[in-house]
Amino acid sequence: MTDLAPQRRPRDRKQQIVAAAARQFERAGFHDVAVADIAAEVGVTASALYRHFRGKSGLLAAAVEQEIDLLEQAYGGAADLPLLLDHAATLLLGPGRPGSVWQRGQFFLEPDRAAELEARYLAALQPLRRAVVAAAPATGDADADALTWAVHTVLTTGRAFERARLDRDRARTLMVGAATAVADLGTLLPAGVVPPGTAAAPGRGLRPASRREAALSAAVRLFAERGFHAVGMDDIGAAAGISGPTLYHHFPSKSALLAHVLTRCLDALQFDLSGVLSATDDPVEALEQALASLVRINAAQGDALAALFTEIVHVPEDERAPIRRMQQDYVDEWVVLLVACRPELTRADAHALVRSSQTVVNAMRLRLPLAEADQRDALLRIGRAVLGTRRR
């Protein structure tokens, strides 16, 4: 009888575990992933996984570090902006592309660890910033920061190009073109503006008279500040000034409340777009007005729209599917308009650019804490640059 050769543990087992953790955290969120799920994907037992990591928080930190490592590779090459963008797009469209692990996971890290990783993340962007400044030497510090974040955000919308099912070369060409167009904007901020990164004062505005509306408003703010799982129904009720039983009278669960927020955002976007389409037969004007609508709603209700990208995984699948269909319908309307404006694009090309532009507009709202009119103008210019359109 022949003895079976012992199974050897792969040398990159730890990297496999981190990659699996990153995929699952991005797909389902930190709280809804169990260590056993990650272990099963890699083909090991949970106890074997614990030999590499002490717990799920350690896995999250490792997944964020993996994301930062990739950014360091992407931006740490050429100093020339065109070469850097091409190199970065090649890496960031590949396997293990950066997702939303840092954006969604930072709430669940220890404060000191989160601060350490944030410092590394910002340091990874510095070569890109230097290349942006070298390409436009007259750019001031505040504009250089804003442009760097805008270009970086374009380069991290790989999921948009992945969903469009473009081949890698075409995806890279489109991504580099969009990032270059954003860098070429040169200035985003009015003279003398407060540098990006300064948060707006919280608590401004009137509280809705309706208890239901007050609860929705409080939930959106708290989800944005702390993340979905860190907020309880009692927290929402307290912030809205209503009791728990009253809140449950309006919404049977926290996920139902979130689903309502997302559905209402998409209804508002589609309602505005319907008005745009009925008011003009010019696709260029229609797309410009659709972008303006997205920017306006982002400026007013950006935290709610951001939940489409970060918190929708917490909505039960049977409720999530119709929300995704609504989102796809909205994207498809933009795709038709963009192809009419730029006939050289295929529908897949346009789909990638539309998704990318919508993601970038939403993300950059937080990097441009300007007066409302100035913020809208900057977001419009970024959106046009990504789409490759120009205002008449």
C-alpha positions, 0 to 999 in steps of 0.5 A, a space after each residue: 500500500 502506497 502512503 499518501 504524500 502529506 499536504 503542504 500548506 501553500 506559502 501564500 496562505 496568509 495572503 489568500 486569507 486576506 484576499 478572501 476576507 477583503 472580498 467578503 467584507 466588500 460584498 457583505 459588510 464587516 458585521 455580516 461576515 463570519 470568520 468561518 465564512 472566510 476560512 471556508 472560502 480559502 479551504 481551511 478550518 477556522 482554527 487554522 485561520 486563527 493561527 494567522 489572525 487573532 480575530 475578524 478585526 485583525 483580518 479587516 486591518 490586514 485587508 485595508 493594508 492590502 488595499 494600501 499596498 496596492 495603492 503604493 504600487 500603483 502610484 509609486 512608479 513614474 513621476 510623469 503623470 500620463 505614465 503614472 496614470 497608465 501604470 496605476 490603471 493597469 494595476 487598479 483594474 487587475 485582481 485584488 483591485 481596491 474596493 470599499 474595505 477602507 471606506 466601509 471598514 474604518 468604523 470597526 477598527 480601533 481608533 489608534 489602528 484606524 489613524 495609523 492606516 489613514 496616515 498610510 493611505 494618505 502617504 500612498 497618494 503623495 506620488 500622485 499628488 506630486 505628479 498632478 502638481 508637476 503637470 500643472 505647476 500653477 496649481 495651489 495646495 488646496 486645488 492640488 489636494 482636491 484634484 488628487 482626490 478626484 483623480 484617485 477616486 476615478 482610478 478606484 472605480 474599477 467595479 464600474 468597469 468590471 460591471 460593464 464587462 469591458 476587456 482590460 485594455 479598453 477599460 484602462 484606456 477609458 479610465 486613463 482618459 477620464 482621470 486625465 480629463 479630471 487632472 486637466 481641470 487644473 482648478 476646482 476651488 474658488 480663490 481663498 477657499 477653506 482647504 478640502 478636508 474641513 468638515 462642515 458644521 453639523 446640526 444645521 437646518 430645521 428638524 422635520 415636523 413629521 416624526 417619520 421624516 425626522 426619523 429618516 433624517 436622523 437615520 441617514 446622518 447616523 448611518 453616515 457618521 457611524 456605519 449601519 451596524 453601529 447605529 441602533 433603532 434607539 439611537 435613531 429614535 433619540 436623535 429624532 426626538 421620538 420614542 422607540 415604540 413610535 419609531 417601530 410604528 413607522 418602520 418595522 426594522 432598521 433594514 426596512 428604514 434603510 431600504 426606504 431611504 435608498 428607494 426614496 433617493 432613487 425615486 427622486 433621481 428618476 423623477 428629476 430625470 423624467 422631467 429633464 427628458 420631457 423638457 428637451 429633445 437634445 441629448 447633450 442638454 438632457 445629459 447636462 441637466 441629468 448631471 446637474 440633478 445628480 449634483 444637486 441631490 448629492 449636495 442636499 442628500 449626499 449621505 443618503 445617496 452614499 448608502 447606495 454604495 456603502 450600506 445597501 448590502 445590509 438590506 435583505 436580498 428580496 428587498 435589495 433586488 428591486 432597489 438594484 433594478 431601479 438603480 440600473 434603470 437610472 444608469 441605463 437612461 444616462 447610458 443612452 444619452 451618453 452614447 447619443 452625445 459620444 457616438 464613438 462609445 459602445 454601450 459598454 463603454 458608456 455604462 462604465 463611464 456613467 457608473 464611474 462618474 456617479 460614484 466620483 460625484 458622490 465621493 467627491 462631495 465629502 472632499 469639497 466642503 464648499 459653499 453650495 454653489 461652489 460645490 455644485 460647480 466643482 462637482 459638475 466639472 468633475 462629472 463632465 470630465 469623467 463622462 467626456 462631455 463639455 457644457 455648451 
